[in-house]
Structure formats: structure tokens, C-alpha cells
Amino acid sequence: MADAPVPAAPAPLELPGYVPVYSGKVRDLYAPLHPATGAPRDDLLLLVASDRISAFDFVLDRPVPDKGEVLTRMSLWWFEQLADLVPNHVVSTDVPDAVAGRAVLVRRLEMLPVECVARAYLTGGGLREYRADGHVSGLRLPPGLTDGSRLPEPLFTPSTKAPQGEHDEPMSYADVEATLGPALAARVRDLTTRILTRGNELAAERGILIADTKVEFGLEGGELVLADEVLTPDSSRFWPADQWEPGHPQPSFDKEFVREWLLSPASGWDKASGEAPPPLPDDVLERTRAKYVEAYERLTGRPFAAGPVA
């Protein structure tokens, strides 16, 4: 099988007063220009969530309508719910009209070189590790767990931050201590699991289980700050609580329809070929959009309406 491709960076938007600095699979970063000197500022960034969607290491040709706004609004809601646990990077939602509703102005941080992952249920990469030797990120788990099993307590299961187009690799806690130092490693571990615990406390009231999540932290003057997105369907696995049944993969509020269609005969795509997937049909895009919107509305209790964030 061919190596996972590095997606081509999309052409950046022309945003007066900003200069593009990075384009990823889903998010784009712009630096605001200093009004007096015209030079890029080194303390702020404009974080833009696009409607792009990726699957199987490919950025797909057709975007999911409103996905960037759903992710932005959901993260802002979660930042409010988590404010007593950890400060976040948001400065303002007053952004250029071209990206209104899907962008925030944030503090520029020194990002930690660790993917901070917590798991409340066993699935995905954690399940593969467990099946191999009964461990996840060096932690031994009880025997007899299956796909979708609830774990005795949320686990911190970090991974490396691989360059775009490559895969993250599991890290042990000792690896994290060696990378960050014992004090910061302990703080990151505790905050990651507390964020998932708080998330599940709130989501359970709304009929959603959060199986696992990935969070990003940065440092500003030695202070640990929550960054990027948090507890969204792109950074977490959301499951309908009334359909949870361990022993097999669970239905989810994310790219389920996209992955299913790509792997079905209808797509005509051979995953093992290494070739890019075909464009998604309209019905798959609309069903995927509906899942993202449903997750937002169920969690926040707010109707979704595109447009600037108040």
C-alpha cells in the first residue's frame, strides 16, 4: 500500500489585515498585521475552521456545508463549560466577515509536542493496542474488554504529534514525562482526563456518550492554556447513549456516513490502491452535515443558525 498522502494545502483566503501562516487538513491560521507597522503580530492568530473533511488520511474533494461553523460554535460552548478547569486561548469572535461564524481570534501559544488523548470507552486505536497485549499506552487493562466497553476510569493515552501525512504513535506516560518534565506531564494528564469526565457529565444529560477525545494545550508565560478545538465530533467520538452496546462498533455523530460510503461498492474506491477517494455525493454530504448539527443542538440546547457568533 502506498504511504499516506500529504494533502495539498488549499489556496488561502484573501483577508485584509491578515497574512496566512498555516493550512492543515481542516484548520487555517492567519496572523493579524500590526496596524502601525504592517508586520505580522507575534501574539495573536486567527483560527479558521473550514468545511473540509478528511477520511483515511485524505482531504476529500467536496466540503461538508456549515461544518466549520458547527465546530467553532461547539468549541466556544465547551470553553465556557470548562472555564473553571483551565483557561483557553480565545480572545474574540470579532473576525472578518468572510470567515464570520467559523473563526476566532486566539492567543499565540507555545504548543506542547504531545497529543493529549483521554479514553472513557475502549475502541479505535486503543482497542487495537489492547487486543495485542492487554495494554493501552503502557497501562494494563482488565481482561475481557470488547469494542465499546466502558473503562473503569478515564485513561490518559497520549501519542506523538506526527508531521502531516504521517501517523501518530502511542506514548507511555514515562515518554510524556521525558518530553515535558514530571510536573507539566502530571498537569496535562490530570486536565485531559478531567476534561473528558466533565464532558461526559454534561453530554450524558443530553443522551450522548463521549468515548474518547484529543485536546491541545499550549503555554503562555508558563501558564497551561487549552487551545484549538475541544470536545467536537472531529476531536472526539460521540455515541448515542441509547444505542450503546459493547461488542461491536458504535454508531457515531461524525464521519460515519462518509467512511461507510467510501468503503461501500457504491463508491467504486479501493482503499488499498493509495489513490484519492472519489467526490462525495450530495446525500452523503447532507447526512453528514445533519449529524454534526444534531450533535451541536443536542449538546448545547441551542438551534444552529449560520452566521456571525454573538
N, C-alpha and C positions, 0 to 999 in steps of 0.2 A: 504493500500500500504506500502511496506517496506521502511525503511529510505533510503535516498540516499546513495549509497555505497562510501566508500573511496577507490579510485583506488590504486592498488598495485604499489609501486614505481618500475620502471624498473631498471634492473641492470645497474649501472653507467659504462660509457666508461672508459677504461684504458688510461689515458692521462698522459704521462710522464711529471713531473714537476707540476702536479695539483692534488688536492685531492677533491673528491666530497663532497659537503656540503648540497645539497638540490635537490630533484627531484619532480617537480609538474606535472600537467596534460600535459603540453606542454613543459615547460622550465626546464632546469637543470642548477645548479650553481656549479662551481668549484672554489676553492681557489688556486691561484698560490703559489708554495712553494718558500720560500726565498732561493736564490742560495747559500748563505753562511751558513745558519743555518739549512735549510731543513724544517723549520717550516712554516705553512700556513701564508700568509700575511694577515694583517687585513685592508689593504687599497684598495685592488683590488679584483675583481671577474671576472671569465669567465662565460658569459651568453650564453648558448647554446639553440637555438630553434630547437626542434626535429620535426619530421614529424608526430608525434602523433596527433590524432584528437579526441575530446570529443563531446558527444551529450547526452542530457538528464542525465547529471551527471555521465556518464560512459566514461572512456577512451576506445576507440574501439580497437579491436584486430589488425586491419591492418592499417598502416600509409598511409598518402597521399604523394606520391612521390614529393619531392622538396618543400614541404610546409614550412619547416623551413628556407630554403634559401630565398623563396619569402618574408616571414615575416621579416627576418633580413634586406634584401635589401630595402624593403619598409620603414621600420622604419628609416634606415640610411638616405634615401632620405628625409623623413619628418623632421628628426632632422635638416637637412640643411635648409629646408624651414621655420623652426620655431626658428632658432638660434637667431634672433633679439628679440624674445619674452621671451625666457627662456633658460638658459644653460642646457645641457644634460649630461648624465653620461658616454658617450663613450670616451674611452682613445685610443683604437687602434683596427684595424681589422686584425692585425698580430697575428694569432692564430694557434694552432696545425693543421697539415694537416688533421687529422681525422675529424675535425669539420669546415674546411675551408668553407667559404661562409655562414655558419649558426651560427656563433658565433662572439661575440665581447668582448673585454676586457673593463671592466667598473669600475668606481669608486664605492667603497662600501659606501653606504649611510645609514643614519638613516631614514628608510621608514616611511611615515605618516600612521597612523592607520585608514585611511578613503579611501573608494573607490570614486574617483573623477569622477563623471559622468555628462556629459552635453548632452542635447537633443535639436535638432533643429526641429524634427518632432515627432509626438506622435505615439508610437507603443510599443509593448512588455510590460514590467512591468509598465512603465509609463501609458500606456493605461488602464491597469487593475486598477491602483490606481484612475485614472480619472473617470472611469466608476463607481467606488464605491462611491465617494463623491465629484467629481469635482476638486479634489486637486491632485498634484504630489509633493511629499516631502514637504508637508505643504503649497505649493503655489497654490492659486486658479487660475484656467484657465477659459477662456471664455466658455460658453455653446455651444453645437452643434458640438464639435470636433469629428472626427471619426479616425479610424485606418489609419495612414499615413498623417494626417493633419499637415500642416506646422504651427509651433508655432509662436506667434507674435515676439518673440526674443528667442535666445538660453537660456535655463534654466539650472541652476546648481542643479542637483538632486542626491545628494550623497547617499551612502549606507555604511553599516558596512562592515568590512572585516571579513567574517566568516571563521572559520577553514575549511580546505579542506574536502569536502564531505558534508558540510552544506551550507545553502543558506544565501546570504547577505540580510539584511533588510534595507528598506528605512530609511534615516535620515533626520531630518529637519535641516535648516541652524543653528538654535539655538543649536542643538545637536553638529554640527561641531564646533561652537564657544566654546562650553563647552569642547570639546575634544582637540582642537588645540590652543585656545585663539583667541580673536577677530581679531587681526592684521594678523596672519597667515591664519585664516579662510577666511578673505576677499581676501588675495593674492591668495590663492588656488582657490577660487570661480571665481575670475576675469580671472586668467590664464586658467582655464579649459574651460570657455566659449569662450575666445579669441582663444584658440587652435582650437576649433570646428568651429568658424567663419572663421579663416584663412584657415582651411582645406576645408570648403565648397567653399570659394572663388576660390581656386585653382582647386578643383575637378569639380566644375560646368563647368569650361572651357573645361573639358575633358569628359563631359557627365555623371558625377557621382554625386549623392546626398549622403551626409553623414548624416544619420538620427540621430545618437547619437554616443557617444564614451565614453570610460573609459580610463583615464590616471592615471599614477602613479607618485607620487612626493616623493622625499626624501630630507633630509637636510644634508649639509656638511658645518660645521663651521658656521651655521646659514643661509647659502645660500640655497634657494629653487632650486632644480635640477629636471629636467624631466628625468624619468627612465623607464626601462623595454621596452615595445614596444609602438608605438604611431601611431594612425590612420591607423591600419591594418584591414583586414576583420575579424580577431579574436577579436579585441578590439572595433570594430565599426560595425555599419550596413551600408553597401554600397548598394545603389539602382541605377539602370539605370535611368537616368533622363528622357529619352524619354518614359519610361513605368510607370512613377509615376502617380498614380491615387488614391486619397484618397477614403476611404470607404471599403478597404479590405487589406489583407496583400500584401506587395510589393515583386516582385522578387528581389533577392539579389546576391551579389558576395561572398558568403561564404559557409556555410554548407547546403545550400538549398537542394541539391540532396541527401545528407546524411540523413537529417531529413525526407524528403519525402519518401525515400526508407524504412527507418526503420518503418515508420508509415503505410506503404502500406501492403496489403495482401502478396505481393511477399516476404517480409522478414520473415513472419511467427512469428514475435515477438510481444508479448503482453506487452506494456509499463507498464501496471498496475501490472504485475506479480512481478516486482522487480528483475527479472533475467537479466543477462547481454545480450546485443543485439548480434545477430549473426555477423560473419565477413562480411565486405562489399564486394560486387562483384567487379570485375575488372572495369566494365563500370562506376559504381558509383564513384570509386576512380579516374578514369581518367577524368570524367566530373567535379569532384570537383577540381582536380588539375588545369584543364583548366580555371576554374572561378578565382582561386587565381592568376594564371599567367596573365589572361586578366586584372584583376584589377591593378596589378603591371604595366603592359605595358601601359595601358591607362593613369594611373596617371603620371608615370614618363617619358613617351615617349621613354623609353629605351627597347630594346628587352631583354627578360630574357634568360640568359645562366648560367647554373650551374657552380660552381667553386669558387675559392677564390675571395674575394672582393678586388678590387684595392684600 
